[in-house]
Amino acid sequence: MKFGYAATFQNCFKARSDYDVWRDELRLTDFVIDNGFDSVWATEHHFTDYEMSPNPLQYLSWVVGRSSSIEIGTMVLVIPWHDPMRIAEEVAVLDHLADGRFTFGIGRGVCDFEYQGMRIPMEESRERFDEIADIVLEALETGRIEEKPRKFYPMAPRDIRPEPFKSFKGRLVAAAGSTPSLPIMARLGAGLLLVPSKSWDQIEEETGIYRGHWAEMHPDTPAPRPLLDQFIFVHEDAEVAKQKAHQYLGTYYREVLKHYKFGASGLEKVKGYEGYTQWETKIAADPDGHVNDFIERNAWGTPDQVIEKLTHAHQRTNCSQILAHAFMGACRPTRPSTA
């Protein structure tokens, strides 16, 4: 199993300058590159304190300039917010810079505030996602966008230059926040990115559903093992670790609920998001309990406790890689010794 670092770029309450948050994330990125991590990952988010990462491809270009061996990935690029031609070109460029070490993570996005800011109707997100995914993935395999009848993106035929030099089959992942998304991700050939916002039983159930769809659509290829997101806090004192984990992980996840308005977002009324209804109802009934459940499904404690929790998470998911967040919820990371 591999171990990656997931940059968060979170500035809760604007407790610090955005500049300082970014400098700390860049410093931590250098630290993980120098200390044996296998990969570095970045999300895409816009406009709020939640995550200040509007261009993950730009950040990851900086990462591969710091290392000739580190793997990189998006978790995820929200493709309905982008032009498919530009996605194909920019992904091809980044993969050249990374010498084929880039895993392309895609998603649809769940935040109406971000959709409004991007001037994209949220009710069109499913159709736009499907159309863009087909365009981009074909272009990354063939090196060319062909002219075809399309609803949202009629495009003239054009070559992708620099030409993609390596297939993305086996290097594609996707976040599936609702059960109806699972067959779509399986059809695309995308592995799953798991976030511990649901119970382990629900995660196992949905992963099993995904594997069933995969077996129907790709009978000659085993389903890829998922990636697992984990939020980590370590301290030699178990009580201090517990206190700080509840402070920082709790603050982080309350920002999640605030950013997406989970529990009161009205997603069940938006075309393509009906699958979130049951989950939203559960959050609305007990938001504090939902936050505490999220904290408990992540790895915090003494070093031995963290290893034990990560081992348990691996056993529940059979993940191929753990993506570790270590800077979230207005914490101030300790500067590693340079001695």
DOBAFI-735242 format. One line per field, with one value per residue (C-alpha): residue number from 1; residue in one letter; x, y, z. Coordinates in Angstrom, 3 decimals, padded with zeros to 6 digits. Each point is the difference from the previous one (the first is absolute). Example, Ala and Ser with C-alpha at 12.3 -4.5 7.8 and 13.67 -1.06 7.14 Angstrom:
BEGIN
seq: [1/2] .
type: [A/S] .
X: [012.300/001.370] .
Y: [-004.500/003.440] .
Z: [007.800/-000.660] .
***
This chain:
BEGIN
seq: [1/2/3/4/5/6/7/8/9/10/11/12/13/14/15/16/17/18/19/20/21/22/23/24/25/26/27/28/29/30/31/32/33/34/35/36/37/38/39/40/41/42/43/44/45/46/47/48/49/50/51/52/53/54/55/56/57/58/59/60/61/62/63/64/65/66/67/68/69/70/71/72/73/74/75/76/77/78/79/80/81/82/83/84/85/86/87/88/89/90/91/92/93/94/95/96/97/98/99/100/101/102/103/104/105/106/107/108/109/110/111/112/113/114/115/116/117/118/119/120/121/122/123/124/125/126/127/128/129/130/131/132/133/134/135/136/137/138/139/140/141/142/143/144/145/146/147/148/149/150/151/152/153/154/155/156/157/158/159/160/161/162/163/164/165/166/167/168/169/170/171/172/173/174/175/176/177/178/179/180/181/182/183/184/185/186/187/188/189/190/191/192/193/194/195/196/197/198/199/200/201/202/203/204/205/206/207/208/209/210/211/212/213/214/215/216/217/218/219/220/221/222/223/224/225/226/227/228/229/230/231/232/233/234/235/236/237/238/239/240/241/242/243/244/245/246/247/248/249/250/251/252/253/254/255/256/257/258/259/260/261/262/263/264/265/266/267/268/269/270/271/272/273/274/275/276/277/278/279/280/281/282/283/284/285/286/287/288/289/290/291/292/293/294/295/296/297/298/299/300/301/302/303/304/305/306/307/308/309/310/311/312/313/314/315/316/317/318/319/320/321/322/323/324/325/326/327/328/329/330/331/332/333/334/335/336/337/338/339] .
type: [M/K/F/G/Y/A/A/T/F/Q/N/C/F/K/A/R/S/D/Y/D/V/W/R/D/E/L/R/L/T/D/F/V/I/D/N/G/F/D/S/V/W/A/T/E/H/H/F/T/D/Y/E/M/S/P/N/P/L/Q/Y/L/S/W/V/V/G/R/S/S/S/I/E/I/G/T/M/V/L/V/I/P/W/H/D/P/M/R/I/A/E/E/V/A/V/L/D/H/L/A/D/G/R/F/T/F/G/I/G/R/G/V/C/D/F/E/Y/Q/G/M/R/I/P/M/E/E/S/R/E/R/F/D/E/I/A/D/I/V/L/E/A/L/E/T/G/R/I/E/E/K/P/R/K/F/Y/P/M/A/P/R/D/I/R/P/E/P/F/K/S/F/K/G/R/L/V/A/A/A/G/S/T/P/S/L/P/I/M/A/R/L/G/A/G/L/L/L/V/P/S/K/S/W/D/Q/I/E/E/E/T/G/I/Y/R/G/H/W/A/E/M/H/P/D/T/P/A/P/R/P/L/L/D/Q/F/I/F/V/H/E/D/A/E/V/A/K/Q/K/A/H/Q/Y/L/G/T/Y/Y/R/E/V/L/K/H/Y/K/F/G/A/S/G/L/E/K/V/K/G/Y/E/G/Y/T/Q/W/E/T/K/I/A/A/D/P/D/G/H/V/N/D/F/I/E/R/N/A/W/G/T/P/D/Q/V/I/E/K/L/T/H/A/H/Q/R/T/N/C/S/Q/I/L/A/H/A/F/M/G/A/C/R/P/T/R/P/S/T/A] .
X: [000.000/001.189/-000.216/-000.722/-000.327/-003.232/000.430/-003.028/000.600/-002.633/-000.219/-002.839/-001.286/002.722/002.128/003.145/000.821/-000.616/003.649/001.139/-002.302/001.356/003.627/-000.561/-001.588/002.936/002.441/-001.834/000.027/003.785/000.165/-001.998/002.002/003.207/-001.313/-001.180/-003.620/-001.091/-002.277/-001.492/-003.658/-002.106/-003.704/-001.883/-002.054/-000.890/-001.096/-000.075/002.169/-000.759/002.807/001.895/001.085/-001.526/002.559/001.342/001.823/002.026/000.998/000.877/002.190/001.964/000.177/001.557/002.529/001.188/000.460/000.877/-001.748/-003.073/-003.403/-002.794/-003.778/-003.150/-002.635/-001.855/-000.146/-003.676/-000.331/-003.402/001.679/002.537/000.237/000.747/002.604/001.949/-000.275/001.440/002.853/000.887/-000.145/002.231/002.522/000.014/000.484/003.006/001.437/-000.626/001.401/-003.209/-000.312/-003.346/-003.261/-002.953/-002.798/-003.329/-003.273/-003.287/-000.088/-002.737/000.136/-002.609/002.067/002.902/-002.273/-001.533/003.446/001.033/-003.198/-000.977/-003.591/000.310/-002.946/002.067/002.947/-000.707/-000.411/003.002/002.136/-000.885/000.648/003.294/001.279/-000.598/001.687/003.043/000.639/-000.238/002.346/002.548/-000.018/000.012/001.704/-002.903/-003.433/-002.399/-003.062/-003.160/-003.600/000.019/-002.462/002.347/003.396/-000.134/003.666/002.055/002.448/003.393/003.187/001.193/003.548/002.176/-001.436/-000.808/002.765/-001.413/-003.463/-002.028/-001.620/000.800/000.815/-003.547/-001.907/-003.271/-001.887/-003.497/-001.984/-003.264/-000.957/-001.372/003.492/001.574/-000.961/001.149/003.441/000.232/-000.942/002.768/002.554/000.655/001.108/-001.721/001.216/-001.538/-000.582/-000.964/-003.132/-002.209/000.139/002.422/-003.004/-001.370/003.419/000.345/-003.520/000.535/003.424/-001.638/-002.646/002.732/001.895/-003.180/-000.419/003.677/-000.255/-002.920/001.776/003.599/-000.317/003.609/001.568/-000.116/-001.402/002.729/000.536/-001.287/001.905/-000.877/000.031/001.088/000.341/002.854/001.129/002.855/001.200/002.014/-002.663/-003.237/-002.236/001.584/-000.376/-003.689/-000.616/001.846/-001.533/-003.494/001.014/001.684/-001.864/-003.273/000.690/000.966/-003.183/-002.279/001.510/-001.000/-003.605/000.035/001.565/-002.417/-002.932/-000.448/-003.105/-001.767/001.282/-003.164/002.035/-002.964/-001.713/002.913/000.002/002.747/000.456/-003.047/002.321/001.109/-003.467/000.419/003.461/-001.168/-002.911/002.366/002.305/-002.913/-001.244/003.310/002.762/002.217/-000.259/000.899/003.118/001.025/-000.508/002.276/002.692/-000.156/000.512/003.320/003.432/001.058/001.729/003.465/002.232/-001.020/-003.693/000.252/001.653/-002.723/-002.770/001.583/000.349/-003.698/-000.941/002.095/-001.687/-003.477/000.725/002.906/001.285/003.080/001.054/-000.781/-000.086/000.835/-001.148/002.142/-000.755/-003.654/-002.484/002.120/002.871/003.511/002.362/003.239/002.978/002.127/003.540/002.627/002.816] .
Y: [000.000/003.508/003.105/003.447/003.565/001.891/003.774/001.735/003.781/000.708/003.354/-000.348/003.293/001.806/-000.569/000.580/001.649/-002.084/000.560/-001.643/-002.989/-000.537/000.366/-002.650/-002.393/000.471/-000.577/-003.178/-001.159/000.341/-001.874/-003.011/-000.100/-000.182/-002.575/-002.982/000.719/-001.603/002.717/003.491/000.798/003.127/000.823/002.702/002.529/003.641/003.175/-000.935/-000.794/-003.698/-000.783/002.660/-002.197/001.396/-001.573/-003.382/-000.586/003.168/-001.077/-003.517/001.473/001.690/-003.333/-001.932/002.801/-000.861/-003.738/-002.355/-002.973/001.153/-001.123/002.564/-000.006/002.092/-000.814/001.313/002.355/001.026/-000.400/001.704/003.281/-000.251/000.019/-003.560/001.092/001.846/-002.936/-002.401/002.362/000.887/-003.606/-001.052/002.721/-000.942/-003.679/000.918/002.032/-002.920/-002.583/-002.020/000.085/001.849/-001.621/001.941/000.320/001.416/000.944/001.818/002.410/000.417/003.672/002.359/003.045/-001.193/-000.856/003.476/001.591/-002.059/001.054/-003.613/-001.141/-002.670/-001.951/-000.575/-001.449/-003.688/000.445/002.316/-002.407/-002.940/001.955/001.530/-003.285/-001.777/002.798/000.314/-003.690/-000.796/002.902/-001.176/-003.471/001.026/003.398/001.597/001.506/-001.023/001.870/-001.749/000.989/001.374/001.961/002.271/-000.170/-000.073/000.084/000.199/-002.892/000.825/-001.812/000.157/001.349/-001.025/-003.364/-002.226/-002.592/-002.480/-001.469/001.175/-003.418/-001.022/003.622/001.346/000.409/001.639/001.160/-001.483/001.752/-001.821/-003.530/001.004/001.207/-003.441/-001.557/003.158/-000.200/-003.697/000.670/002.584/-002.457/002.185/-001.280/001.325/002.750/-000.693/002.764/-001.168/002.163/-003.109/-003.000/-002.814/-002.248/002.475/000.381/-003.780/-000.324/002.670/-001.385/-003.385/001.554/001.672/-003.280/-001.641/002.656/-000.283/-003.767/000.470/002.661/-001.274/-003.777/-000.677/002.561/-000.031/003.125/002.365/000.294/003.320/002.959/001.062/003.510/000.307/003.006/-000.578/001.547/-001.491/000.798/-002.012/000.702/-001.860/002.511/002.962/-001.808/-000.603/003.616/001.420/-002.472/001.015/003.636/-000.118/-002.835/001.280/003.506/-001.376/-002.034/002.757/002.056/-002.837/000.168/003.792/000.076/-002.528/000.967/-003.716/-000.616/003.001/000.267/-001.076/-002.367/-002.364/002.659/000.390/-002.204/-002.605/000.246/-001.915/-002.719/002.309/000.210/-002.722/001.200/003.617/-001.072/-001.875/003.021/002.357/-002.276/000.050/002.207/-000.198/-003.783/-000.080/002.096/-002.299/-003.070/001.532/000.663/-003.600/-001.381/001.800/-000.721/001.971/-000.812/-001.119/-001.376/-003.564/000.924/001.687/-003.070/-002.186/002.217/000.161/-003.781/-000.315/002.423/-002.007/-003.226/001.512/001.385/-002.025/003.362/000.196/003.347/002.210/003.724/001.834/003.492/001.475/003.741/000.860/001.709/003.110/-002.006/001.408/-002.738/-000.351/000.861/-003.134/000.278/000.821/-001.249] .
Z: [000.000/-000.845/002.163/-001.399/001.269/-000.701/000.027/001.531/-000.297/002.646/001.780/002.515/001.433/-001.999/003.096/-002.068/-003.271/-003.105/-000.820/003.254/-000.518/-003.493/001.145/002.683/-002.504/-002.365/002.867/001.027/-003.613/-000.081/003.308/-001.240/-003.251/002.045/002.478/-001.988/-000.907/-003.259/-001.329/000.338/-000.726/-000.367/-000.117/-001.887/001.947/-000.440/001.790/003.727/003.046/-000.465/-002.470/-001.953/-002.887/-003.194/-002.352/001.163/-003.298/000.575/003.513/-001.185/-002.740/002.790/001.850/-002.887/-000.366/003.526/-000.578/-002.838/001.636/001.942/-001.314/-000.201/-000.271/000.038/002.587/-001.977/-002.995/-000.264/-003.733/-000.598/000.974/-002.853/-003.766/-001.192/-002.555/002.671/002.425/-002.569/-000.877/003.582/001.207/-002.902/000.886/003.695/-000.826/-002.160/002.892/002.361/-002.456/000.238/003.806/000.009/001.130/-001.354/002.551/-001.196/001.641/-000.510/002.948/002.604/001.041/-001.482/001.057/-002.142/-002.930/000.146/000.072/-003.023/-001.810/-000.656/000.746/002.661/-001.404/-003.147/001.910/-000.673/-003.754/-000.206/002.037/-002.236/-003.199/001.147/001.423/-003.300/-001.989/002.248/000.612/-003.709/-000.810/002.573/-001.599/-003.679/000.153/-001.839/000.580/-002.729/-001.230/001.217/000.760/003.544/002.127/001.941/-001.694/-003.800/-000.970/-003.150/-000.450/001.451/001.014/003.613/000.091/001.649/-000.939/002.996/000.185/002.509/000.517/002.984/000.330/003.550/000.860/000.253/003.285/000.909/003.054/000.106/002.714/-000.725/-000.978/-003.447/-000.931/000.488/-003.362/-001.785/001.602/-000.806/-003.646/-000.281/001.383/003.028/003.378/003.124/002.315/003.414/002.551/003.538/000.190/000.125/002.308/-000.769/-000.672/-002.570/-001.596/-000.286/-001.404/-002.674/-000.898/-000.509/-002.261/-002.007/-000.377/-001.268/-002.681/-000.874/-000.460/-002.415/-002.044/000.165/000.445/-000.973/002.351/003.819/001.640/001.210/003.727/001.360/001.383/003.553/001.424/003.659/002.319/002.412/003.275/002.021/003.514/002.526/002.661/-000.781/001.815/-001.749/-003.319/000.671/000.994/-002.985/-002.443/001.062/-000.281/-003.411/-001.728/001.424/-001.248/-003.402/-000.369/001.210/-002.826/-002.341/001.209/-000.266/-003.477/-001.478/002.262/000.670/002.048/-001.518/-003.571/-001.789/-002.195/-000.248/-002.136/-002.433/-003.087/000.251/003.783/001.224/001.329/002.813/001.589/002.634/000.983/000.321/002.200/002.305/000.368/000.672/002.791/001.918/-001.452/003.101/000.040/-003.685/000.692/002.860/-002.169/-002.640/002.614/001.225/-003.524/-000.354/001.445/003.059/003.262/001.012/-002.775/000.893/000.077/-003.396/-001.510/001.497/-001.419/-003.444/000.045/000.844/-002.797/-002.445/001.095/-000.487/-003.479/-001.476/-001.217/-002.191/001.440/003.002/-000.703/003.220/000.917/002.783/-000.099/000.537/002.284/000.793/001.457/-000.289/-001.103/001.907/-002.138/-000.418/001.293/-002.623/002.225] .
***
